[in-house]
Amino acid sequence: MDLRELQKIMAEIYLERDLKRGAEKTLLWMLSEAGEVADAFLKNSMEDLKKEVADLLAWLLSFCNVVGIDLEEAVISKYDSNCPECRQKPCRCPQK
């Protein structure tokens, strides 16, 4: 399954509910999931971490559905096969 197919599945399951919630609240839910990812990581719980990263991706896809972004297209457009900043592979940008 590719990212576009997964985004379509999220739309089939949740788009009606997500549209009622709206972009702002869907974004807040996604950010809440990011906090749960961090919590699972800090607790060193791989089982919880796997579940939370899946939830985070699902909420990101839901947010993209609400605001009309094809996430696969956006990622490929920005990252294609090289670093978007230095255009190298592997990245040669100065470390931040």
N, C-alpha and C positions, 0 to 999 in steps of 0.2 A: 504494500500500500504506500502510495506517495503522499506528500503533504497536502496536495490539492484534494485527493480523495478523502483524507481524514478531515479536512476543513468542511467538505460537503457533508460528511456524516454528522459532524457537530451541528451543522445547519439543520439537517433533517431532524435531529433529536431536540435541539435547544433554541433554534432561531426565533420561533414565535415568542417564547418566554424571554429571550434576551432582548428582543425589540421592545417588549413591554417594559423591561427594566431600564433600557436605554444605555447609551454608550458610557456615560459617566459612571453609573453604578456597576456596569459590567467591568469597566477598567478597575474600579476599586476592589471588586471581587478578585480580579486577576492579581492585583498587588498584594492582597491578603494571602493568596496562594504562594506568592514569592516568599512571603514571611514564613509560611509553613515549610517551604523547601529549606530555608535557612535554619529553621528550628530542628528539622530532621537531620540536617547535616551536622549541626553543632552537637546534637545528641549521639552522633555516630551510629544512627540507625539506618542501615542500608535498605531494609524492608520498607520503612516509612518514607525514606528518600525516594525510592522508586515510585511509590504511589503519589507522592507530592509533585514530583517533576511531571508525571503524567497529567495530574490535575492542572498544573501551571500551563502546560501546552494546550490542554483543552480550553482553558479560559482565554488564552491568547488567541486561539482560533475563533472562539466565540466573539471576542472583542473585534477581531478582524472582520467577521461576518457582519456585525452590527454597523461598522463604519465603512464597509465596502472595499476592503483590501484583500486581494488574493495574496496570501502570505508566501506561497511558493514563488510566485512571480516577483514579489518584492525582494525576497532573499536572493534569488538567482540574479536579479537585476543589479543588486548592490555588490554581491560577493562573487559572482560568476566563478572563476577558478583561481583568482588571485586576491591578495589583500587590497581592499578598496582605497587605502591610503598610499602605500608605496608601490602597488601594482606588482609585488613580488610574491613568489611562492617558494619557500616559506617566507613569511613576513620578515622584512628587514627594518621595520620602523623602530625608532629608539624606544626602549622599554619605558613604560609609565610607572 
